[in-house]
Structures are given as C-alpha cells and as structure tokens.
C-alpha cells in the first residue's frame, strides 16, 4: 500500500530555488534577445518572442517579491 500522508511543507530552500528561477529566466531572456539580434526572425515570431520576454520580465518581478517575502518570513 502506498503511503498517502502529505509531505511536510519544507520551505527552507525556497529563497534559493526562487533565485535560481530568476537567473534561469534572465538567461532565457538574453538567449531570446540574441535570437532577435541575429535577424533571422520574421514579424510574427519576433512579436511572439517579444511578448514572451515581456511576460518573463513580469514573472521576474513576481519572483523577486516572493523572495523578499520568503526571506522576511525566515
């Protein structure tokens, strides 16, 4: 029989995980910008990449706020 008890909520490393997510997202933005600079992207793809980068920037803001909250809680 499989143990169905929930695992305890371990938030001890949330700040580190969030910081890594921020770094990964920044790297994704940079890679997308390099693709845009290479110029081999047409209008629709360019717009899609720019929109995705805008969403990534918003996500970074949210993650940074969450880092502050998590750091404050510990």
Residue pairs with C-beta under 8 A, 6 or more apart in sequence:
11 70
11 73
11 74
12 74
14 66
14 70
15 67
15 70
15 71
15 74
18 63
18 66
18 67
18 70
19 67
21 63
22 60
22 63
22 64
22 67
25 56
25 59
25 60
25 63
26 60
28 56
29 53
29 56
29 57
32 49
32 52
32 53
33 53
35 41
35 49
36 46
36 49
36 50
41 49
